[in-house]
Amino acid sequence: MGDLDADVLMPVMTRVRPTAKAVHDVRRLSGGASMESWVFAVESDESAIETFVLRRAQQAGHDGPEPMMAIPLATEAELIRQAHAHGVAVPEVIVELQPEDNLGTGFVMGHVAGETIPQRILRDPDMARARDRLAGQCGEALAKIHSIRTSGLAVDPPLDMVDGPKTIANLEAQLNEFGHASPIFSAALTWLETQATTCDTPVLVHGDFRHGNLMIGSDGLAAVLDWELAHLGDPMEDLGWLCAPSWRFGTMDRAVGGFGDRPQLFEAYEAASGVAVDADRVTFWEAVATLSGGSSVCSCTPRSRPGRIPR
């Protein structure tokens, strides 16, 4: 199951595209420490060609690190469906893999054109219009994500609830694995512990809303990708994560992903959600993201990757 070819994908696609007559141009996309992504084209009897992306779990025998903790792919597919129904820019989930496909666990979604490489998004002159609009579009997208009703989500197991205190406990446990003390990390943890608050009204949180997981087109945000770390929690987490310095890629004077400013993000979020942004809680989560990135790089454990606390 390591490699893919047209023949093994054909039966999957004919379930949802009965007129399909050929699958071709199958190739693996770069990136993805815990998941594989493959792009391919399907030609129908009418000579129409559609492009799709298969997202599946890493297969046995891969050379990369062990997969990180993540929600099941079936849960991720359901969340993307819910997001699509709420008007979030996401790929359309087309079909989920079945055991008889012998392809592992995953799902096929529609292909969304655009760019995910931060350096190109932040520096390419052709992306200037996108950069001008992106902070506001991210605020609107997060407002829609946080409005998705979680009480009726048919997912098994249920999504984890992760608030400030639990996040700090997880991060402290990760830091303790180093085997040596870091005064800077200790001071940061002490400050975070004084700022951490429980979440009385948890919402659906994307959990990794930042460069690399945002498909950007010439008009701005084209799709929100990679929902594998979604959970229930504080909506300010997603805003703070996007503002972390590590996701600005050198454009430090633009706090929001290197392309926008906090007022653009906050005002768009408030207008779309009707919920006031708590700037102090955003700062807390921005600090969590910064410390998490540093601790992950230092620990270099197979359970984590730079930029995210293991759940």
N, C-alpha and C positions, 0 to 999 in steps of 0.2 A: 504493500500500500504506500510505499515511499514516493514513487513517481506517479504522475498522471498522464494519460494519453486520451485521445479523442474517443476511442472505443469504450472505455470505462465510464466516460461522462455521458455518452449518448443515451443509455437507458434512463438516467436520471432526468435528463432534459426532455425526453419524449413524454414523460408523465405530465409535464406542464406546458410543453410546446408540441402537441401531437403532429404538427406539420413539419417538425424539424427533420432535415435530411442529412445534415453533416455538422460535426463539431471540429473546429480546427483552431490553429494558432494558440495552443495551450502553453502557457509559460508561468513560471512562479514569480511572484513579486518579491522584491527585497524587503528585509525587515521582518519583525514578528518573532519575539523571543519565545512566546508560548503558543502562538497560533501560526498556521500556514495560510497564505493567500495565493490563489491561482486565478489568473484571468484567461478567458477563452471566448471564442466567438461561436455562435450557432447560426447556421444558415437554414432557412425554411424553404418549403416548396415554392413559395412565391419569390424566392431569391432575396428575401429580406434578411439582413444580417443584424443580430443583436449581440451585444457584448455583456458578459456576466463575470462575476467574481465568486469563487468558492472560498469560503472561510472554514477551516477545519482545525481540529486539535493536531499538535505535532504528532507524527507517527513514530512508532517504535524504531529505534536504531538511528534517530537523527543525531547530528553531531553537536547541536547547541546545548545550552543549559537546560536543566530540568524545568518543565513548565511551572510558572508561578501560580499561586492560588488565584482562582478566578471563578466567576459564576459559570454554571453549565452553559454550553453553547445553545441548548434549547431555550434556556432562560434569556440569553442574549438576543436570540432571534425574536422572542416574544416582546422584549422591551423595544426592539427596533420597530416591530409592527405597531406597538402602542404609540411610540414617538411619531411614526408616520401618520397615524390617525389623528394626532394632536397638532399636525402641521409643522413638525420639526423637519428640517432638511436632513434626510437620511436615505440611504439606499433602500430600495424595495426588496423585502425578503421574498424570494420566488419559490423555493422549495427546500425542505430539510432532508438531509441524508437519512436513509433507512438502513437497518442492518443488512438487508439483502443486497444493498449497493456495494458492500465490501470496500467502502472508502473511508471508514472511520466515522467520527462524529463531526457534524458541521452543517452548514447550510449554504445555499446559493442565493446571491442577491444581485440586483441590477448594478451595472457599472456606472459610476459617476465620474465624469471627466473633471480634471483639475490638478492642483499641485499640493503636495504635503510637505515638501522640503522647505524648512524655515528660511534658510538663506536666500532662496529664490523668492519666496513670498515677501520677505522684508527688503529685498534690494533690487529686484527686477523692475525696470521702469514700466514694463507692461502691466505690472500688478499695482500700480499707484492708485487706480480707482478702487480696487479691492481693499487696499490698506485703509483708505479714507472711510470706508463703510463698515469695516470688519468689527470694530469694537461694539458698535451699536447692534449689528446683526448677532453677535455672540450674546449680548444681553437679552435680546428678544428670544433667541433659541433656548437659553437657559431658563427663561421665564416659562416657556412652553414645557420644557422637560420637567420642571418642578411642579407643574400643574397636573401632571398625569396622576390619576387616582391609583393608589397602590393597594387599597383594601381589597379590590377585586382581581388583582393580578393572579392568574392561574400559573404559578411557578412553583417548582418543587426541587430543592428545598426553598423555603421563603428567603427573601433577601435579608442579609445581615443588617442590623441596626448599628451604626458606627457614629458616635458623637465625639465631642472633644475629649472627655476623660478617657474613653476607650482608645482613641487614637494615640493619646500620650502614653498610655500603658503599653500599647503595642510598640511604639517607637522606643520607649525606654528599655523594653525587653530586647529589642534589636540592638540597641547601643551596648547593652550589657554583654552581648556576645563577642564584643571586640576583645575583651580580656585586658584592656587598659583604659585608663580614665582620660577624658578629654575635657579640659577646663571650659573650652568654648561650648562644647555640646552640653556639658553639665549646667552651665549658666543659662543656655537657651532653654533647656528642659525645665529648669526652675521657673523661668519667666512664663513659659507656656502653661505650667501647672497652675499658676496664679490666674491665668486668663481663661482656662478651659471651662466651658459651660455645657450642661446637658441640653438636649434638644427636646423640647416639649411637643413640638409639632413637626415630626420628621417628614421629609418629602423624598421623592426619588432623586438621587444624586448620581450624575454620570460617573464621577469618581476619578476621571483622568482627562478633563476637558482642557486641552492645550495643543500646541503645535505637534504635528505628527499624527494626531487623531482628528484633525480638521482638514477636510478637503476644500481647497480654496480655488475658485475660478476667477475669471476676469471681473466679474461683478460682485465678488465677495464670497461669503460662506456658501459652499455647494452641498456639503454633507458633514454630519457629525458621525465619526467612525469609532470603532473599538469600544464597545460597551462592557467589556469583560470585568471591569472593576465597579460596576454600578452597585449601589447599596441604598439603604435608607439613612437619612441623616440631615445635617444642617445645610440648607440651600446656600448659605454663604461660603461653604467649602468650595463649590465649583468656581465661584467668582474669585476667591482667594488663590486657588490653584492656578488660574489663568494669569494672575498678576505676579506670580513668583519670578524673581530675577532669572532663574535658570531657564525659563521659557522665553526670554527676551532675545537671546542669541546675539548679544553685543549691543543691541539698540536700547541702552539702559535708560534713556530719557523718556521712553514710551512704556509706561508701566504695564499696559495690557498687551502681553505677547509681543512687545516690541513694535506694535503697529497702532496702538491707540492709548488713550488716557482714561483714568478711572471715571471721571465725570461722564464720558461718552458711554461707558459700559453700565454704570450705575443708573443713569437717567433712562436709558433704553430698557433696562431690566424693570425699573419701577413703573414705567409707562405701560409695559406689556403685562406685568404681573399684578399691579396694584399693591405690591408689598414693598415697604421701605427697606432699603439696603442698610444694614448695620455695619458701618465702616470699621468699627473695632473688631467685630467678628471676622470680617474679611481679612484684616491685618493678622489676626490670630492664625487663620488658615494659610495665609501667605507665608508666615513664619514656619508653620508646620511643613509646608511644601519645601521650603528652603532647607530646613534641617533634615527632612526625609531624604532629599537628594544627596546631601553630604554624607549621611550615615550609610546609605545604600552603596555609594561609591567606595567608602572606606571598608565596609564589611565584606563586599564582594562575595556574598553568599549566593548559592544557587537558588535560594527561595525568593530572592528579590532582584529587582533591576533598578538602575538609577532612576530616582524621581518618584518612587512610590513605596509607601509602607505596605508590607505584606498584611493581608486581611486575616 
